[in-house]
Amino acid sequence: MAVTDGATVPMMTTSAAADVGSVALADQLSGLRERVPISEADVSRATGADQGTVRAWIHGEAAPTGMHANRVAELIAVIDEMAGTFKPESLATWLNDAVPALGGQAPADLIAAGRYERVMDLALGLSAGAFT
């Protein structure tokens, strides 16, 4: 319990729903890797988690939480959007290469830095045919 302005407020802890959501993200990540050949190193780069942690997510031994859960969700969203634009085997290269439309930065690095929106804007533009 926390006390604010004389009132007692219950402290929030990780809920079962959040735990289920994290497990679902780990499952989605595994499913993504079945469709698109991205490596543990690719996921590590885009999420900021070390490769051992990513390996545990992929093998169902752990689930991403906090900031890492956000980065995993963002990575999945970007790759899902790009899957209609690139061949699956090209996505890992695109994710890790410097992209002129992103100021010469790699999409994975921008996602890891919390700048997912910039990458998704580009992904949406590519999917819509905004760039030729």
C-alpha positions in Angstrom: 0.0 0.0 0.0 1.1 3.5 -0.8 0.0 6.7 1.0 -0.8 9.8 -1.0 -2.5 12.9 0.5 -3.4 10.8 3.5 -5.2 8.2 1.5 -4.1 4.6 1.2 -3.8 3.4 -2.4 -3.1 -0.2 -3.3 0.2 -0.8 -5.1 -0.2 -2.4 -8.5 1.8 -5.5 -9.3 2.1 -7.4 -12.6 -1.3 -8.8 -13.4 -2.1 -12.3 -14.7 -3.4 -10.5 -17.9 0.0 -8.8 -18.4 1.8 -12.2 -17.9 -0.5 -13.8 -20.5 0.1 -11.0 -22.9 3.9 -11.4 -22.5 3.6 -15.1 -23.2 1.4 -14.4 -26.2 4.2 -12.0 -27.5 6.8 -14.8 -27.1 4.4 -17.1 -29.1 3.9 -14.5 -31.8 7.7 -14.0 -32.0 8.2 -17.7 -32.5 5.5 -17.8 -35.2 7.0 -14.8 -36.9 10.4 -16.5 -37.1 8.7 -19.5 -38.7 7.4 -17.2 -41.5 10.3 -14.8 -41.8 13.9 -15.9 -41.3 15.1 -13.4 -38.7 17.8 -14.6 -36.3 18.1 -14.3 -32.6 20.7 -11.6 -33.3 18.1 -9.6 -35.4 15.6 -9.8 -32.6 18.2 -8.9 -30.0 19.3 -5.8 -32.1 15.7 -4.6 -32.5 14.7 -5.1 -28.9 17.8 -4.3 -27.0 17.7 -7.7 -25.2 20.7 -9.9 -25.1 20.7 -13.0 -27.4 20.4 -15.4 -24.4 17.2 -13.6 -23.3 15.8 -13.7 -26.9 16.6 -17.4 -27.1 14.7 -18.0 -23.8 11.7 -16.1 -25.3 11.8 -18.2 -28.5 12.0 -21.5 -26.6 9.2 -20.6 -24.2 11.5 -20.4 -21.2 10.7 -16.8 -20.6 8.5 -14.0 -21.9 9.4 -10.4 -22.8 8.3 -7.8 -20.2 8.3 -4.1 -19.9 10.2 -2.2 -22.5 11.3 -5.4 -24.2 7.7 -6.5 -24.6 7.0 -3.1 -26.3 10.0 -3.6 -28.6 8.9 -7.2 -29.5 5.4 -6.0 -30.3 6.8 -3.2 -32.5 9.2 -5.5 -34.3 6.3 -7.9 -35.0 4.1 -5.1 -36.3 6.8 -3.7 -38.6 7.7 -7.1 -40.0 4.0 -8.1 -40.5 3.5 -4.8 -42.4 6.7 -5.3 -44.5 5.9 -8.9 -45.3 3.6 -7.8 -48.1 6.4 -5.6 -49.6 9.5 -7.7 -49.3 10.2 -11.3 -49.8 10.5 -13.0 -46.3 14.2 -13.8 -46.9 14.9 -10.1 -47.6 13.4 -8.7 -44.4 16.3 -9.4 -42.1 18.6 -7.6 -44.5 16.2 -4.6 -44.6 15.9 -4.6 -40.9 19.6 -4.3 -40.3 20.8 -2.2 -43.2 21.1 1.6 -43.3 18.0 2.9 -45.0 18.3 6.4 -46.7 14.6 7.2 -46.0 15.4 6.7 -42.3 18.3 9.1 -42.3 20.8 6.3 -43.0 19.8 4.4 -39.8 18.8 0.7 -39.7 15.2 0.0 -38.8 16.2 -2.4 -36.0 18.3 0.3 -34.4 15.4 2.8 -34.5 13.0 0.2 -33.0 15.4 -0.5 -30.2 15.7 3.2 -29.5 11.9 3.5 -29.2 11.5 5.2 -32.5 9.1 2.6 -33.9 6.7 5.2 -35.3 9.3 6.4 -37.8 10.0 2.9 -39.0 6.3 2.0 -39.2 5.5 5.2 -41.2 8.1 4.1 -43.7 6.7 0.5 -43.7 3.1 1.8 -44.3 4.3 4.1 -47.1 6.1 1.3 -48.8 3.1 -1.0 -48.5 0.8 1.7 -49.9 3.2 2.3 -52.9 4.1 5.8 -51.8 7.7 5.2 -52.9 8.6 4.2 -56.3 
